[in-house]
Amino acid sequence: METTLYLPIKGFLEAAGYSVKGEIAGCDLVGLTPGEPPVVVICELKLSFNLELILQAVDRAAASDEVWIAARVSAKGKGRESDRRYRDLCRRLGFGMLSVSDNGTVDVVVSPVAPMPRKNARKRSRLVNEHKKRKGDPAVGGSTRAPIMTAYRQQALACAAALQDGPLRPRDLKTITPTAAAILRGNVYGWFERIDHGIYGLTALGAEALVRWPAATDAEDAAAAAI
């Protein structure tokens, strides 16, 4: 029961200087500091960290100076308290996270004054580069089962289309894509084969790919014609 979390959390907040009472105006715990006006802290309890607990905290935020959410630690250590995304969400919202162990020990998972998650410059750069390199908008958002038409796949298809008429050297494909040499040598999809020193041809898998994604190669042809 969530009530088993009440006394450990009450003790934690009282040790921090709050006068704590339960079930006030629909809030699981409300703590006040001495003096006027008091600092108001609200804590919501659940047996496990979940979205509903976050939503409750959002609802309480307008009436308090500080919001905490508290839940029992997952027995297998695989609960939301171990999920970086959940912790980062609390940081962005300014909520504190408290975990309660079976013996009643309370630990701070996220402080309500924790700094916002740092931006990842490398991930940001990857997003920007991929967006700029793609021709048109070839992938429908939300797709999970079909292979994603990335910029790399588009470039590999362009190379494959050029090899339909016969083997070529990487330098012959530079006008199609500057990274042709790396694509042919890497052969990520198994579409190319080295026929002779510095000469590459199309495999059966490559021919199948051109049939599977004809729109991609048509777009490349149209782009080339427009240059």
N, C-alpha and C positions, 0 to 999 in steps of 0.2 A: 504493500500500500504506500501511496505517496506520503501518508502521514508519518511513516517511519523516517522520512528525511527531515521532518520539521525540527526536531530537537537539535540534531547536529548542525543544521544551517542557522537556527536561532542562536546557538552557542557561538558559532563563528562570527555572526554579525554583532552580537553583544560584545564579544572580545574586541571588535573593531570600534566600539564606542556607541553603538546604536541601542535604543530601547525598542525591542521587537515584540510585535503581537501578530497573531495569525488570523486569517480569514477576515480581512477588513475590506469592505466594498468590492468583494469578488477577488481580491488579491490573496495569494497564499500566505505571504509574509509582508509586513510593512514595518520598516525600521525608521526611527526618527532620532536625530541628534539633539542634544540639549540646546537650549537657547531659542531665540526667536529672530527671524523665522527658522524653523528646523530644516535640516537637509533630509529629504525624503528618499528612502531606498526601498525598492520593491523587488521581491524575489519570487519567481514562479517555479513550482516543483513538478517533476515528472519522473516516472521510474526509469525512463531512458530519454536521451536527447533526440528530439525529432522536430519536424517542421512545425507542428502544432505549438510546441514550446516557444519557438522563435516568434510565431504569430501572436501568442499571448504577450510576449515581451514587447512587441511592437505596439500592441494595444495599450500597454501600461506606460509606455515611454512618456506620453504627454502629461501624465499626472505625477511624474517623479523626477528627481534629480539624477538618480542612478538606478539602473536595472540589472538584475542578475538572473540567470537561469541556472537551475541545479537539477542534477539527476544522478542516479546510481551508476557507478562504474560498471561497464559491461564485463560479465564474468570471463569472457574469452579475450577481452582486450580489443575487440573489434567494433566497439560502439562508435557513435558520432564524435565522442571526445577524442578519438584517434584520427578523425577525418580532418585533414588540413583545410578543406573547403568549408566545412562547417565552422571551424574556429575562425577562419578568415571572414566569414559572413558576420560572425559576432563582432569581430574587430571593426568591420566597416559600419555596423549599426551602433557601435559603442556599448554593447552589452557585455557584462561579465559572465564567465562560465565557472560553475563550481561542481566538482565531482565528489560523491560521497561513497566511500568504500563500505564493505560489509561490516567492518568494525566501528563505523561511524566517523572515520577520519575524513575531514573536508580538505580538499586541495583546490587551489586556484588554477584552472586550466587557461582561462583568458581573463585578463584584468579589464574592467570597463574603460580604463584610461590607456589601454595598450595602443601602440602606434599602428596606423593603418598598414596593411600589407604592402611591402615594397614592390614597385613595378619591376617586372622582369624585362630588361632591355633586349635580351636575346630573343625571347618569345615574341616581343613586340616587333622586332626587326623581321623575324620569320613571317609573321602575318602580313606585314607591309610588302615584303618582297614577293611573297606568293600571290598576293592580290594584284600587284602590278604586272607580274609576268604572265598571268593567265590571259588567254585570248577570249574575249567576251565573258559570258557567265555560263560555263558548261555544266556545272554541278548544281542540282536542285537541293536547296537547304533541307535538312532533315533526313537525307538518304542514309541508310545504314547497311543495306545488303549489297548494293552495286558498288563496284570500285569507283573511287572518287577521280574525276577528271582533273588532275593536278596540272600545274604548268609543266612539270617534268614529263608527265604522260603525253601532254599535247606536243611537246618538242620531240619526244620519241616517236610519236605517230607521224610527225612531219618528216622525220628521217626515214621511217619505214615507207612512207608514200613515195619518197624520192628514189628508194631502192627497188621499187616495183619494176622499173624498166631495166634493171641490171645492177651489178656490183659497182660501187663507187669508193673513192677515198674520202676520209673525213674532211679534207680541205674542200672537196667538191660540195659539201653540204653546209659550209660556213655561212653562205648567204641565206640559208633556211634557218639555222640556229647556230650561234657562235659556240655553243657547248657540244656540238655534234661529235667531236672526237671523244669526249668523256662519256657521252651517251652510248656510242658504239662499243667502246672498250668495256664500259661497266656492264652493258647488256643485262640490266636489271630484270627485264621481263622475258628474256630469252628470244627476242625478236630478231636478233642479228647474229651473224656468224662470220668469222674471219676466214676468207677464202685464200688470201695470199698476204704477203707482207704489206700492211697498210691498206688492204682492200677488203671491204665488207659487203656481204650480201644479206638478203632477207630470208629468214627461216619460215617454215610452215606456220609457226605460232605468230610470226609477224604478219603474214598474209591474212590469218584469221582475225587478228586485231584490227586490220584495215576494214574488214567486212563488218566487224562488230561495232566500230566507231566511225562510220563513214562521214558523219556530220563534222567530226573534229578535223578530218583532213580536208573536207570541203571548205571549212572556215579558214584553214591555212592557205588554201589555194586562192580564196577570195582576198585574203589579206595581202598575199604576194602580188596579186594582180593590181591591187590598189596602190602599191608602192611606185 
